[in-house]
Amino acid sequence: MGSAAGKKAEDAASDDRKKVAFRKCLQDECVPQVQQVMQLRAANNATMKFGMVTTGNPATRQGHNSDLHHRMSDVENGLLACEQQCARRHWSDALTKPWIGTVSIDMAGITQEQTGGRRTKVGPN
């Protein structure tokens, strides 16, 4: 029985090392990309909110077919790929977690609900 408890403690320590390596990889490689994601999201949100559409002129319609939207999708997919690559290298169990793709944004201290900036307090605004 003693060896089983020792094995569990060793596995837990190994998991902790994997998690630390995963977070370091995210911090070094993925978090720098977050600012670009957030800038494109803010620009896309402003375009969707304030963009003017001229009746009968499909060229003025913004949205899912706009160049901005495609660039934003490409950058967000790059951020997801970055997190998945870090997971494959350091902590493969993270690939099946539902939060993969959002960790870098959380680590950068940027909330999902706002279009940009840093968190100033924890809790409801």
C-alpha positions as CSV (number, residue, x, y, z in Angstrom):
1,M,0.0,0.0,0.0
2,G,2.8,2.4,0.7
3,S,4.1,2.1,-2.8
4,A,0.6,3.0,-4.2
5,A,0.6,6.2,-2.2
6,G,4.1,7.0,-3.3
7,K,3.1,6.5,-6.9
8,K,0.1,8.8,-6.5
9,A,2.3,11.5,-5.0
10,E,4.9,11.1,-7.8
11,D,2.1,11.3,-10.5
12,A,0.7,14.5,-8.8
13,A,4.2,16.1,-8.8
14,S,4.7,15.1,-12.5
15,D,1.3,16.7,-13.3
16,D,2.2,19.9,-11.5
17,R,5.5,20.1,-13.5
18,K,3.6,19.6,-16.7
19,K,1.1,22.3,-15.8
20,V,3.9,24.8,-14.9
21,A,5.7,24.0,-18.2
22,F,2.4,24.5,-20.1
23,R,1.7,27.9,-18.4
24,K,5.3,29.0,-19.1
25,C,4.9,28.1,-22.8
26,L,1.6,30.0,-23.0
27,Q,3.1,33.0,-21.3
28,D,6.1,33.1,-23.6
29,E,4.5,32.2,-26.9
30,C,0.7,32.8,-26.8
31,V,0.1,35.8,-24.5
32,P,1.9,38.2,-26.8
33,Q,-0.7,37.3,-29.5
34,V,-3.6,38.3,-27.3
35,Q,-3.3,42.0,-27.9
36,Q,-3.8,41.5,-31.6
37,V,-6.8,39.3,-31.0
38,M,-8.4,41.9,-28.7
39,Q,-7.7,44.8,-31.1
40,L,-9.3,43.0,-34.0
41,R,-12.3,42.0,-31.8
42,A,-12.8,45.6,-30.7
43,A,-12.6,46.8,-34.3
44,N,-15.0,44.1,-35.5
45,N,-17.5,44.9,-32.7
46,A,-17.3,48.6,-33.5
47,T,-17.9,47.9,-37.2
48,M,-20.8,45.7,-36.4
49,K,-22.3,48.3,-34.1
50,F,-21.7,51.5,-36.0
51,G,-21.2,50.3,-39.5
52,M,-23.5,51.9,-42.0
53,V,-25.3,49.9,-44.6
54,T,-26.6,51.5,-47.7
55,T,-29.8,50.0,-48.8
56,G,-29.4,48.0,-52.0
57,N,-25.6,48.2,-52.0
58,P,-24.2,44.9,-50.8
59,A,-20.6,46.3,-50.9
60,T,-21.4,48.3,-47.7
61,R,-22.6,45.4,-45.7
62,Q,-20.2,44.3,-42.9
63,G,-20.3,41.2,-40.9
64,H,-19.2,37.6,-41.3
65,N,-18.0,38.2,-44.9
66,S,-15.8,41.2,-44.2
67,D,-12.1,41.3,-44.5
68,L,-11.8,42.3,-40.8
69,H,-13.9,39.3,-39.7
70,H,-11.7,37.0,-41.7
71,R,-8.5,38.5,-40.2
72,M,-10.0,38.2,-36.7
73,S,-10.8,34.6,-37.3
74,D,-7.3,33.9,-38.6
75,V,-5.7,35.5,-35.6
76,E,-8.1,33.7,-33.1
77,N,-7.4,30.4,-34.8
78,G,-3.6,31.1,-34.5
79,L,-4.1,31.7,-30.8
80,L,-6.0,28.5,-30.4
81,A,-3.3,26.6,-32.4
82,C,-0.6,28.2,-30.2
83,E,-2.4,26.9,-27.0
84,Q,-2.9,23.5,-28.5
85,Q,0.8,23.3,-29.5
86,C,1.8,24.2,-26.0
87,A,-0.6,21.5,-24.7
88,R,0.8,18.9,-27.0
89,R,4.4,19.7,-26.0
90,H,3.9,20.0,-22.2
91,W,0.5,18.7,-20.9
92,S,-1.4,16.6,-23.4
93,D,-4.4,16.2,-21.0
94,A,-5.2,19.9,-21.6
95,L,-6.1,19.2,-25.2
96,T,-9.4,17.7,-24.1
97,K,-10.3,20.5,-21.7
98,P,-13.1,22.9,-22.7
99,W,-11.0,26.0,-21.7
100,I,-8.3,25.4,-24.3
101,G,-8.1,28.5,-26.5
102,T,-9.1,30.9,-23.7
103,V,-6.2,30.5,-21.2
104,S,-3.9,33.1,-22.9
105,I,-6.6,35.7,-22.8
106,D,-7.1,35.0,-19.1
107,M,-3.4,35.1,-18.4
108,A,-3.1,38.4,-20.1
109,G,-5.6,39.9,-17.7
110,I,-8.2,40.9,-20.3
111,T,-11.8,40.1,-19.7
112,Q,-13.9,38.4,-22.4
113,E,-16.8,40.8,-22.0
114,Q,-15.1,44.1,-22.8
115,T,-13.5,45.1,-26.1
116,G,-10.1,45.9,-24.6
117,G,-8.1,46.9,-21.6
118,R,-7.0,45.3,-18.4
119,R,-9.0,44.1,-15.5
120,T,-9.1,46.7,-12.8
121,K,-11.0,44.7,-10.2
122,V,-12.3,41.2,-9.6
123,G,-16.1,40.9,-9.5
124,P,-19.0,42.6,-11.1
125,N,-18.4,46.0,-12.7
